[in-house]
Amino acid sequence: MTQSPISRDPEVMGGAAVFTGTRVPLQTLLDHLEAGDTIDEFLAGYPSVKREQVVAFLESAKDRLVATLS
């Protein structure tokens, strides 16, 4: 994925971090995962988000967390 999976724009969802090209906040994915939903269940509810965006976001978050703990 060459484009960032995350974008912020004060005109979109009040500047919350969203999946690029959508109005779906990243927090929505995290809330679903915390509740025990699978990525497929999340994607079924938010068809504007692509699986590649979710995977890229989670990989980036993992890499940042590991870097801060190293």
mmCIF file of the N, C-alpha and C atoms, coordinates in Angstrom:
data_MODEL
# 
_entry.id   MODEL 
# 
loop_
_atom_site.group_PDB 
_atom_site.id 
_atom_site.type_symbol 
_atom_site.label_atom_id 
_atom_site.label_alt_id 
_atom_site.label_comp_id 
_atom_site.label_asym_id 
_atom_site.label_entity_id 
_atom_site.label_seq_id 
_atom_site.pdbx_PDB_ins_code 
_atom_site.Cartn_x 
_atom_site.Cartn_y 
_atom_site.Cartn_z 
_atom_site.occupancy 
_atom_site.B_iso_or_equiv 
_atom_site.pdbx_formal_charge 
_atom_site.auth_seq_id 
_atom_site.auth_comp_id 
_atom_site.auth_asym_id 
_atom_site.auth_atom_id 
_atom_site.pdbx_PDB_model_num 
ATOM 1   N N  . MET A 1 1  ? 0.859   -1.173  0.000  1.00 0.00 ? 1  MET A N  1 
ATOM 2   C CA . MET A 1 1  ? 0.000   0.000   0.000  1.00 0.00 ? 1  MET A CA 1 
ATOM 3   C C  . MET A 1 1  ? 0.904   1.234   0.000  1.00 0.00 ? 1  MET A C  1 
ATOM 4   N N  . THR A 1 2  ? 0.791   2.052   -1.038 1.00 0.00 ? 2  THR A N  1 
ATOM 5   C CA . THR A 1 2  ? 1.650   3.222   -1.144 1.00 0.00 ? 2  THR A CA 1 
ATOM 6   C C  . THR A 1 2  ? 1.064   4.431   -0.450 1.00 0.00 ? 2  THR A C  1 
ATOM 7   N N  . GLN A 1 3  ? -0.238  4.535   -0.394 1.00 0.00 ? 3  GLN A N  1 
ATOM 8   C CA . GLN A 1 3  ? -0.899  5.660   0.276  1.00 0.00 ? 3  GLN A CA 1 
ATOM 9   C C  . GLN A 1 3  ? -1.101  5.297   1.746  1.00 0.00 ? 3  GLN A C  1 
ATOM 10  N N  . SER A 1 4  ? -0.960  6.297   2.605  1.00 0.00 ? 4  SER A N  1 
ATOM 11  C CA . SER A 1 4  ? -1.155  6.047   4.027  1.00 0.00 ? 4  SER A CA 1 
ATOM 12  C C  . SER A 1 4  ? -2.585  5.567   4.265  1.00 0.00 ? 4  SER A C  1 
ATOM 13  N N  . PRO A 1 5  ? -2.748  4.574   5.132  1.00 0.00 ? 5  PRO A N  1 
ATOM 14  C CA . PRO A 1 5  ? -4.101  4.096   5.434  1.00 0.00 ? 5  PRO A CA 1 
ATOM 15  C C  . PRO A 1 5  ? -4.870  5.052   6.341  1.00 0.00 ? 5  PRO A C  1 
ATOM 16  N N  . ILE A 1 6  ? -4.157  6.059   6.864  1.00 0.00 ? 6  ILE A N  1 
ATOM 17  C CA . ILE A 1 6  ? -4.732  6.979   7.844  1.00 0.00 ? 6  ILE A CA 1 
ATOM 18  C C  . ILE A 1 6  ? -4.683  8.396   7.305  1.00 0.00 ? 6  ILE A C  1 
ATOM 19  N N  . SER A 1 7  ? -5.752  9.142   7.551  1.00 0.00 ? 7  SER A N  1 
ATOM 20  C CA . SER A 1 7  ? -5.731  10.560  7.206  1.00 0.00 ? 7  SER A CA 1 
ATOM 21  C C  . SER A 1 7  ? -6.444  11.356  8.294  1.00 0.00 ? 7  SER A C  1 
ATOM 22  N N  . ARG A 1 8  ? -6.105  12.628  8.350  1.00 0.00 ? 8  ARG A N  1 
ATOM 23  C CA . ARG A 1 8  ? -6.751  13.573  9.267  1.00 0.00 ? 8  ARG A CA 1 
ATOM 24  C C  . ARG A 1 8  ? -7.053  14.834  8.490  1.00 0.00 ? 8  ARG A C  1 
ATOM 25  N N  . ASP A 1 9  ? -8.245  15.334  8.667  1.00 0.00 ? 9  ASP A N  1 
ATOM 26  C CA . ASP A 1 9  ? -8.662  16.558  8.000  1.00 0.00 ? 9  ASP A CA 1 
ATOM 27  C C  . ASP A 1 9  ? -9.686  17.217  8.917  1.00 0.00 ? 9  ASP A C  1 
ATOM 28  N N  . PRO A 1 10 ? -9.479  18.473  9.272  1.00 0.00 ? 10 PRO A N  1 
ATOM 29  C CA . PRO A 1 10 ? -10.427 19.141  10.163 1.00 0.00 ? 10 PRO A CA 1 
ATOM 30  C C  . PRO A 1 10 ? -11.850 19.159  9.618  1.00 0.00 ? 10 PRO A C  1 
ATOM 31  N N  . GLU A 1 11 ? -11.990 18.986  8.302  1.00 0.00 ? 11 GLU A N  1 
ATOM 32  C CA . GLU A 1 11 ? -13.314 18.996  7.672  1.00 0.00 ? 11 GLU A CA 1 
ATOM 33  C C  . GLU A 1 11 ? -13.978 17.613  7.666  1.00 0.00 ? 11 GLU A C  1 
ATOM 34  N N  . VAL A 1 12 ? -13.233 16.584  8.054  1.00 0.00 ? 12 VAL A N  1 
ATOM 35  C CA . VAL A 1 12 ? -13.766 15.219  8.046  1.00 0.00 ? 12 VAL A CA 1 
ATOM 36  C C  . VAL A 1 12 ? -13.783 14.696  9.475  1.00 0.00 ? 12 VAL A C  1 
ATOM 37  N N  . MET A 1 13 ? -14.940 14.410  9.979  1.00 0.00 ? 13 MET A N  1 
ATOM 38  C CA . MET A 1 13 ? -15.123 13.851  11.320 1.00 0.00 ? 13 MET A CA 1 
ATOM 39  C C  . MET A 1 13 ? -14.401 14.674  12.387 1.00 0.00 ? 13 MET A C  1 
ATOM 40  N N  . GLY A 1 14 ? -14.423 15.986  12.207 1.00 0.00 ? 14 GLY A N  1 
ATOM 41  C CA . GLY A 1 14 ? -13.831 16.877  13.202 1.00 0.00 ? 14 GLY A CA 1 
ATOM 42  C C  . GLY A 1 14 ? -12.335 16.714  13.378 1.00 0.00 ? 14 GLY A C  1 
ATOM 43  N N  . GLY A 1 15 ? -11.659 16.179  12.378 1.00 0.00 ? 15 GLY A N  1 
ATOM 44  C CA . GLY A 1 15 ? -10.211 16.013  12.455 1.00 0.00 ? 15 GLY A CA 1 
ATOM 45  C C  . GLY A 1 15 ? -9.759  14.698  13.075 1.00 0.00 ? 15 GLY A C  1 
ATOM 46  N N  . ALA A 1 16 ? -10.706 13.820  13.401 1.00 0.00 ? 16 ALA A N  1 
ATOM 47  C CA . ALA A 1 16 ? -10.331 12.515  13.954 1.00 0.00 ? 16 ALA A CA 1 
ATOM 48  C C  . ALA A 1 16 ? -9.570  11.719  12.898 1.00 0.00 ? 16 ALA A C  1 
ATOM 49  N N  . ALA A 1 17 ? -8.675  10.858  13.329 1.00 0.00 ? 17 ALA A N  1 
ATOM 50  C CA . ALA A 1 17 ? -7.967  9.980   12.403 1.00 0.00 ? 17 ALA A CA 1 
ATOM 51  C C  . ALA A 1 17 ? -8.962  8.986   11.817 1.00 0.00 ? 17 ALA A C  1 
ATOM 52  N N  . VAL A 1 18 ? -9.007  8.946   10.486 1.00 0.00 ? 18 VAL A N  1 
ATOM 53  C CA . VAL A 1 18 ? -9.932  8.060   9.773  1.00 0.00 ? 18 VAL A CA 1 
ATOM 54  C C  . VAL A 1 18 ? -9.161  7.232   8.764  1.00 0.00 ? 18 VAL A C  1 
ATOM 55  N N  . PHE A 1 19 ? -9.788  6.175   8.267  1.00 0.00 ? 19 PHE A N  1 
ATOM 56  C CA . PHE A 1 19 ? -9.214  5.430   7.162  1.00 0.00 ? 19 PHE A CA 1 
ATOM 57  C C  . PHE A 1 19 ? -9.309  6.306   5.928  1.00 0.00 ? 19 PHE A C  1 
ATOM 58  N N  . THR A 1 20 ? -8.201  6.456   5.222  1.00 0.00 ? 20 THR A N  1 
ATOM 59  C CA . THR A 1 20 ? -8.116  7.332   4.065  1.00 0.00 ? 20 THR A CA 1 
ATOM 60  C C  . THR A 1 20 ? -9.241  7.031   3.070  1.00 0.00 ? 20 THR A C  1 
ATOM 61  N N  . GLY A 1 21 ? -9.885  8.114   2.620  1.00 0.00 ? 21 GLY A N  1 
ATOM 62  C CA . GLY A 1 21 ? -10.958 7.984   1.634  1.00 0.00 ? 21 GLY A CA 1 
ATOM 63  C C  . GLY A 1 21 ? -12.304 7.623   2.235  1.00 0.00 ? 21 GLY A C  1 
ATOM 64  N N  . THR A 1 22 ? -12.373 7.571   3.571  1.00 0.00 ? 22 THR A N  1 
ATOM 65  C CA . THR A 1 22 ? -13.626 7.218   4.250  1.00 0.00 ? 22 THR A CA 1 
ATOM 66  C C  . THR A 1 22 ? -13.904 8.232   5.356  1.00 0.00 ? 22 THR A C  1 
ATOM 67  N N  . ARG A 1 23 ? -15.018 8.037   6.024  1.00 0.00 ? 23 ARG A N  1 
ATOM 68  C CA . ARG A 1 23 ? -15.342 8.809   7.216  1.00 0.00 ? 23 ARG A CA 1 
ATOM 69  C C  . ARG A 1 23 ? -15.368 7.878   8.432  1.00 0.00 ? 23 ARG A C  1 
ATOM 70  N N  . VAL A 1 24 ? -14.656 6.766   8.336  1.00 0.00 ? 24 VAL A N  1 
ATOM 71  C CA . VAL A 1 24 ? -14.644 5.755   9.397  1.00 0.00 ? 24 VAL A CA 1 
ATOM 72  C C  . VAL A 1 24 ? -13.438 5.995   10.294 1.00 0.00 ? 24 VAL A C  1 
ATOM 73  N N  . PRO A 1 25 ? -13.667 6.395   11.548 1.00 0.00 ? 25 PRO A N  1 
ATOM 74  C CA . PRO A 1 25 ? -12.553 6.633   12.469 1.00 0.00 ? 25 PRO A CA 1 
ATOM 75  C C  . PRO A 1 25 ? -11.806 5.343   12.820 1.00 0.00 ? 25 PRO A C  1 
ATOM 76  N N  . LEU A 1 26 ? -10.497 5.474   13.009 1.00 0.00 ? 26 LEU A N  1 
ATOM 77  C CA . LEU A 1 26 ? -9.695  4.332   13.441 1.00 0.00 ? 26 LEU A CA 1 
ATOM 78  C C  . LEU A 1 26 ? -10.215 3.785   14.767 1.00 0.00 ? 26 LEU A C  1 
ATOM 79  N N  . GLN A 1 27 ? -10.689 4.681   15.603 1.00 0.00 ? 27 GLN A N  1 
ATOM 80  C CA . GLN A 1 27 ? -11.204 4.272   16.906 1.00 0.00 ? 27 GLN A CA 1 
ATOM 81  C C  . GLN A 1 27 ? -12.343 3.265   16.757 1.00 0.00 ? 27 GLN A C  1 
ATOM 82  N N  . THR A 1 28 ? -13.098 3.363   15.681 1.00 0.00 ? 28 THR A N  1 
ATOM 83  C CA . THR A 1 28 ? -14.198 2.424   15.454 1.00 0.00 ? 28 THR A CA 1 
ATOM 84  C C  . THR A 1 28 ? -13.657 1.012   15.290 1.00 0.00 ? 28 THR A C  1 
ATOM 85  N N  . LEU A 1 29 ? -12.575 0.857   14.534 1.00 0.00 ? 29 LEU A N  1 
ATOM 86  C CA . LEU A 1 29 ? -11.951 -0.462  14.395 1.00 0.00 ? 29 LEU A CA 1 
ATOM 87  C C  . LEU A 1 29 ? -11.481 -0.966  15.747 1.00 0.00 ? 29 LEU A C  1 
ATOM 88  N N  . LEU A 1 30 ? -10.791 -0.119  16.493 1.00 0.00 ? 30 LEU A N  1 
ATOM 89  C CA . LEU A 1 30 ? -10.275 -0.541  17.793 1.00 0.00 ? 30 LEU A CA 1 
ATOM 90  C C  . LEU A 1 30 ? -11.393 -0.937  18.742 1.00 0.00 ? 30 LEU A C  1 
ATOM 91  N N  . ASP A 1 31 ? -12.499 -0.202  18.709 1.00 0.00 ? 31 ASP A N  1 
ATOM 92  C CA . ASP A 1 31 ? -13.655 -0.549  19.552 1.00 0.00 ? 31 ASP A CA 1 
ATOM 93  C C  . ASP A 1 31 ? -14.216 -1.913  19.169 1.00 0.00 ? 31 ASP A C  1 
ATOM 94  N N  . HIS A 1 32 ? -14.308 -2.187  17.876 1.00 0.00 ? 32 HIS A N  1 
ATOM 95  C CA . HIS A 1 32 ? -14.811 -3.486  17.415 1.00 0.00 ? 32 HIS A CA 1 
ATOM 96  C C  . HIS A 1 32 ? -13.892 -4.616  17.846 1.00 0.00 ? 32 HIS A C  1 
ATOM 97  N N  . LEU A 1 33 ? -12.591 -4.416  17.672 1.00 0.00 ? 33 LEU A N  1 
ATOM 98  C CA . LEU A 1 33 ? -11.647 -5.463  18.074 1.00 0.00 ? 33 LEU A CA 1 
ATOM 99  C C  . LEU A 1 33 ? -11.690 -5.693  19.578 1.00 0.00 ? 33 LEU A C  1 
ATOM 100 N N  . GLU A 1 34 ? -11.795 -4.616  20.336 1.00 0.00 ? 34 GLU A N  1 
ATOM 101 C CA . GLU A 1 34 ? -11.877 -4.734  21.793 1.00 0.00 ? 34 GLU A CA 1 
ATOM 102 C C  . GLU A 1 34 ? -13.122 -5.504  22.222 1.00 0.00 ? 34 GLU A C  1 
ATOM 103 N N  . ALA A 1 35 ? -14.192 -5.335  21.461 1.00 0.00 ? 35 ALA A N  1 
ATOM 104 C CA . ALA A 1 35 ? -15.445 -6.032  21.773 1.00 0.00 ? 35 ALA A CA 1 
ATOM 105 C C  . ALA A 1 35 ? -15.426 -7.494  21.326 1.00 0.00 ? 35 ALA A C  1 
ATOM 106 N N  . GLY A 1 36 ? -14.339 -7.913  20.652 1.00 0.00 ? 36 GLY A N  1 
ATOM 107 C CA . GLY A 1 36 ? -14.230 -9.304  20.236 1.00 0.00 ? 36 GLY A CA 1 
ATOM 108 C C  . GLY A 1 36 ? -14.626 -9.562  18.795 1.00 0.00 ? 36 GLY A C  1 
ATOM 109 N N  . ASP A 1 37 ? -14.949 -8.517  18.043 1.00 0.00 ? 37 ASP A N  1 
ATOM 110 C CA . ASP A 1 37 ? -15.292 -8.697  16.636 1.00 0.00 ? 37 ASP A CA 1 
ATOM 111 C C  . ASP A 1 37 ? -14.040 -9.027  15.833 1.00 0.00 ? 37 ASP A C  1 
ATOM 112 N N  . THR A 1 38 ? -14.230 -9.738  14.750 1.00 0.00 ? 38 THR A N  1 
ATOM 113 C CA . THR A 1 38 ? -13.129 -10.038 13.848 1.00 0.00 ? 38 THR A CA 1 
ATOM 114 C C  . THR A 1 38 ? -12.977 -8.885  12.845 1.00 0.00 ? 38 THR A C  1 
ATOM 115 N N  . ILE A 1 39 ? -11.857 -8.894  12.145 1.00 0.00 ? 39 ILE A N  1 
ATOM 116 C CA . ILE A 1 39 ? -11.668 -7.900  11.086 1.00 0.00 ? 39 ILE A CA 1 
ATOM 117 C C  . ILE A 1 39 ? -12.745 -8.066  10.027 1.00 0.00 ? 39 ILE A C  1 
ATOM 118 N N  . ASP A 1 40 ? -13.093 -9.304  9.689  1.00 0.00 ? 40 ASP A N  1 
ATOM 119 C CA . ASP A 1 40 ? -14.145 -9.529  8.694  1.00 0.00 ? 40 ASP A CA 1 
ATOM 120 C C  . ASP A 1 40 ? -15.479 -8.952  9.143  1.00 0.00 ? 40 ASP A C  1 
ATOM 121 N N  . GLU A 1 41 ? -15.798 -9.082  10.414 1.00 0.00 ? 41 GLU A N  1 
ATOM 122 C CA . GLU A 1 41 ? -17.048 -8.505  10.922 1.00 0.00 ? 41 GLU A CA 1 
ATOM 123 C C  . GLU A 1 41 ? -17.018 -6.986  10.826 1.00 0.00 ? 41 GLU A C  1 
ATOM 124 N N  . PHE A 1 42 ? -15.881 -6.392  11.164 1.00 0.00 ? 42 PHE A N  1 
ATOM 125 C CA . PHE A 1 42 ? -15.740 -4.940  11.035 1.00 0.00 ? 42 PHE A CA 1 
ATOM 126 C C  . PHE A 1 42 ? -15.918 -4.518  9.583  1.00 0.00 ? 42 PHE A C  1 
ATOM 127 N N  . LEU A 1 43 ? -15.233 -5.205  8.675  1.00 0.00 ? 43 LEU A N  1 
ATOM 128 C CA . LEU A 1 43 ? -15.311 -4.847  7.260  1.00 0.00 ? 43 LEU A CA 1 
ATOM 129 C C  . LEU A 1 43 ? -16.717 -5.008  6.702  1.00 0.00 ? 43 LEU A C  1 
ATOM 130 N N  . ALA A 1 44 ? -17.458 -5.975  7.187  1.00 0.00 ? 44 ALA A N  1 
ATOM 131 C CA . ALA A 1 44 ? -18.843 -6.160  6.730  1.00 0.00 ? 44 ALA A CA 1 
ATOM 132 C C  . ALA A 1 44 ? -19.703 -4.959  7.102  1.00 0.00 ? 44 ALA A C  1 
ATOM 133 N N  . GLY A 1 45 ? -19.401 -4.356  8.239  1.00 0.00 ? 45 GLY A N  1 
ATOM 134 C CA . GLY A 1 45 ? -20.175 -3.202  8.686  1.00 0.00 ? 45 GLY A CA 1 
ATOM 135 C C  . GLY A 1 45 ? -19.710 -1.885  8.088  1.00 0.00 ? 45 GLY A C  1 
ATOM 136 N N  . TYR A 1 46 ? -18.493 -1.869  7.566  1.00 0.00 ? 46 TYR A N  1 
ATOM 137 C CA . TYR A 1 46 ? -17.905 -0.644  7.008  1.00 0.00 ? 46 TYR A CA 1 
ATOM 138 C C  . TYR A 1 46 ? -17.277 -0.968  5.653  1.00 0.00 ? 46 TYR A C  1 
ATOM 139 N N  . PRO A 1 47 ? -18.100 -1.182  4.641  1.00 0.00 ? 47 PRO A N  1 
ATOM 140 C CA . PRO A 1 47 ? -17.583 -1.621  3.336  1.00 0.00 ? 47 PRO A CA 1 
ATOM 141 C C  . PRO A 1 47 ? -16.697 -0.600  2.621  1.00 0.00 ? 47 PRO A C  1 
ATOM 142 N N  . SER A 1 48 ? -16.684 0.637   3.066  1.00 0.00 ? 48 SER A N  1 
ATOM 143 C CA . SER A 1 48 ? -15.812 1.634   2.432  1.00 0.00 ? 48 SER A CA 1 
ATOM 144 C C  . SER A 1 48 ? -14.350 1.458   2.848  1.00 0.00 ? 48 SER A C  1 
ATOM 145 N N  . VAL A 1 49 ? -14.118 0.693   3.915  1.00 0.00 ? 49 VAL A N  1 
ATOM 146 C CA . VAL A 1 49 ? -12.753 0.426   4.385  1.00 0.00 ? 49 VAL A CA 1 
ATOM 147 C C  . VAL A 1 49 ? -12.260 -0.854  3.719  1.00 0.00 ? 49 VAL A C  1 
ATOM 148 N N  . LYS A 1 50 ? -11.040 -0.815  3.221  1.00 0.00 ? 50 LYS A N  1 
ATOM 149 C CA . LYS A 1 50 ? -10.445 -1.989  2.567  1.00 0.00 ? 50 LYS A CA 1 
ATOM 150 C C  . LYS A 1 50 ? -9.607  -2.783  3.573  1.00 0.00 ? 50 LYS A C  1 
ATOM 151 N N  . ARG A 1 51 ? -9.589  -4.085  3.379  1.00 0.00 ? 51 ARG A N  1 
ATOM 152 C CA . ARG A 1 51 ? -8.800  -4.960  4.254  1.00 0.00 ? 51 ARG A CA 1 
ATOM 153 C C  . ARG A 1 51 ? -7.337  -4.488  4.311  1.00 0.00 ? 51 ARG A C  1 
ATOM 154 N N  . GLU A 1 52 ? -6.800  -4.084  3.173  1.00 0.00 ? 52 GLU A N  1 
ATOM 155 C CA . GLU A 1 52 ? -5.411  -3.635  3.123  1.00 0.00 ? 52 GLU A CA 1 
ATOM 156 C C  . GLU A 1 52 ? -5.179  -2.441  4.046  1.00 0.00 ? 52 GLU A C  1 
ATOM 157 N N  . GLN A 1 53 ? -6.175  -1.562  4.162  1.00 0.00 ? 53 GLN A N  1 
ATOM 158 C CA . GLN A 1 53 ? -6.047  -0.411  5.056  1.00 0.00 ? 53 GLN A CA 1 
ATOM 159 C C  . GLN A 1 53 ? -5.985  -0.865  6.512  1.00 0.00 ? 53 GLN A C  1 
ATOM 160 N N  . VAL A 1 54 ? -6.837  -1.810  6.871  1.00 0.00 ? 54 VAL A N  1 
ATOM 161 C CA . VAL A 1 54 ? -6.865  -2.314  8.246  1.00 0.00 ? 54 VAL A CA 1 
ATOM 162 C C  . VAL A 1 54 ? -5.537  -2.982  8.578  1.00 0.00 ? 54 VAL A C  1 
ATOM 163 N N  . VAL A 1 55 ? -5.053  -3.836  7.683  1.00 0.00 ? 55 VAL A N  1 
ATOM 164 C CA . VAL A 1 55 ? -3.800  -4.549  7.920  1.00 0.00 ? 55 VAL A CA 1 
ATOM 165 C C  . VAL A 1 55 ? -2.641  -3.557  8.020  1.00 0.00 ? 55 VAL A C  1 
ATOM 166 N N  . ALA A 1 56 ? -2.599  -2.581  7.117  1.00 0.00 ? 56 ALA A N  1 
ATOM 167 C CA . ALA A 1 56 ? -1.513  -1.591  7.150  1.00 0.00 ? 56 ALA A CA 1 
ATOM 168 C C  . ALA A 1 56 ? -1.548  -0.789  8.449  1.00 0.00 ? 56 ALA A C  1 
ATOM 169 N N  . PHE A 1 57 ? -2.737  -0.402  8.900  1.00 0.00 ? 57 PHE A N  1 
ATOM 170 C CA . PHE A 1 57 ? -2.854  0.339   10.158 1.00 0.00 ? 57 PHE A CA 1 
ATOM 171 C C  . PHE A 1 57 ? -2.373  -0.511  11.329 1.00 0.00 ? 57 PHE A C  1 
ATOM 172 N N  . LEU A 1 58 ? -2.814  -1.756  11.407 1.00 0.00 ? 58 LEU A N  1 
ATOM 173 C CA . LEU A 1 58 ? -2.431  -2.615  12.522 1.00 0.00 ? 58 LEU A CA 1 
ATOM 174 C C  . LEU A 1 58 ? -0.931  -2.917  12.506 1.00 0.00 ? 58 LEU A C  1 
ATOM 175 N N  . GLU A 1 59 ? -0.359  -3.114  11.331 1.00 0.00 ? 59 GLU A N  1 
ATOM 176 C CA . GLU A 1 59 ? 1.087   -3.354  11.245 1.00 0.00 ? 59 GLU A CA 1 
ATOM 177 C C  . GLU A 1 59 ? 1.870   -2.122  11.692 1.00 0.00 ? 59 GLU A C  1 
ATOM 178 N N  . SER A 1 60 ? 1.404   -0.947  11.287 1.00 0.00 ? 60 SER A N  1 
ATOM 179 C CA . SER A 1 60 ? 2.063   0.298   11.690 1.00 0.00 ? 60 SER A CA 1 
ATOM 180 C C  . SER A 1 60 ? 1.974   0.488   13.204 1.00 0.00 ? 60 SER A C  1 
ATOM 181 N N  . ALA A 1 61 ? 0.794   0.235   13.756 1.00 0.00 ? 61 ALA A N  1 
ATOM 182 C CA . ALA A 1 61 ? 0.610   0.374   15.207 1.00 0.00 ? 61 ALA A CA 1 
ATOM 183 C C  . ALA A 1 61 ? 1.507   -0.611  15.953 1.00 0.00 ? 61 ALA A C  1 
ATOM 184 N N  . LYS A 1 62 ? 1.602   -1.837  15.449 1.00 0.00 ? 62 LYS A N  1 
ATOM 185 C CA . LYS A 1 62 ? 2.469   -2.848  16.066 1.00 0.00 ? 62 LYS A CA 1 
ATOM 186 C C  . LYS A 1 62 ? 3.927   -2.400  16.029 1.00 0.00 ? 62 LYS A C  1 
ATOM 187 N N  . ASP A 1 63 ? 4.371   -1.920  14.860 1.00 0.00 ? 63 ASP A N  1 
ATOM 188 C CA . ASP A 1 63 ? 5.756   -1.494  14.719 1.00 0.00 ? 63 ASP A CA 1 
ATOM 189 C C  . ASP A 1 63 ? 6.079   -0.345  15.673 1.00 0.00 ? 63 ASP A C  1 
ATOM 190 N N  . ARG A 1 64 ? 5.170   0.599   15.810 1.00 0.00 ? 64 ARG A N  1 
ATOM 191 C CA . ARG A 1 64 ? 5.403   1.737   16.714 1.00 0.00 ? 64 ARG A CA 1 
ATOM 192 C C  . ARG A 1 64 ? 5.456   1.274   18.164 1.00 0.00 ? 64 ARG A C  1 
ATOM 193 N N  . LEU A 1 65 ? 4.579   0.369   18.538 1.00 0.00 ? 65 LEU A N  1 
ATOM 194 C CA . LEU A 1 65 ? 4.574   -0.135  19.909 1.00 0.00 ? 65 LEU A CA 1 
ATOM 195 C C  . LEU A 1 65 ? 5.868   -0.880  20.215 1.00 0.00 ? 65 LEU A C  1 
ATOM 196 N N  . VAL A 1 66 ? 6.282   -1.756  19.308 1.00 0.00 ? 66 VAL A N  1 
ATOM 197 C CA . VAL A 1 66 ? 7.519   -2.511  19.511 1.00 0.00 ? 66 VAL A CA 1 
ATOM 198 C C  . VAL A 1 66 ? 8.715   -1.565  19.606 1.00 0.00 ? 66 VAL A C  1 
ATOM 199 N N  . ALA A 1 67 ? 8.727   -0.521  18.772 1.00 0.00 ? 67 ALA A N  1 
ATOM 200 C CA . ALA A 1 67 ? 9.837   0.447   18.793 1.00 0.00 ? 67 ALA A CA 1 
ATOM 201 C C  . ALA A 1 67 ? 9.901   1.179   20.125 1.00 0.00 ? 67 ALA A C  1 
ATOM 202 N N  . THR A 1 68 ? 8.754   1.509   20.698 1.00 0.00 ? 68 THR A N  1 
ATOM 203 C CA . THR A 1 68 ? 8.766   2.235   21.971 1.00 0.00 ? 68 THR A CA 1 
ATOM 204 C C  . THR A 1 68 ? 9.180   1.339   23.128 1.00 0.00 ? 68 THR A C  1 
ATOM 205 N N  . LEU A 1 69 ? 9.012   0.042   22.987 1.00 0.00 ? 69 LEU A N  1 
ATOM 206 C CA . LEU A 1 69 ? 9.363   -0.895  24.054 1.00 0.00 ? 69 LEU A CA 1 
ATOM 207 C C  . LEU A 1 69 ? 10.790  -1.410  23.932 1.00 0.00 ? 69 LEU A C  1 
ATOM 208 N N  . SER A 1 70 ? 11.425  -1.125  22.802 1.00 0.00 ? 70 SER A N  1 
ATOM 209 C CA . SER A 1 70 ? 12.795  -1.623  22.578 1.00 0.00 ? 70 SER A CA 1 
ATOM 210 C C  . SER A 1 70 ? 13.830  -0.692  23.173 1.00 0.00 ? 70 SER A C  1 
# 
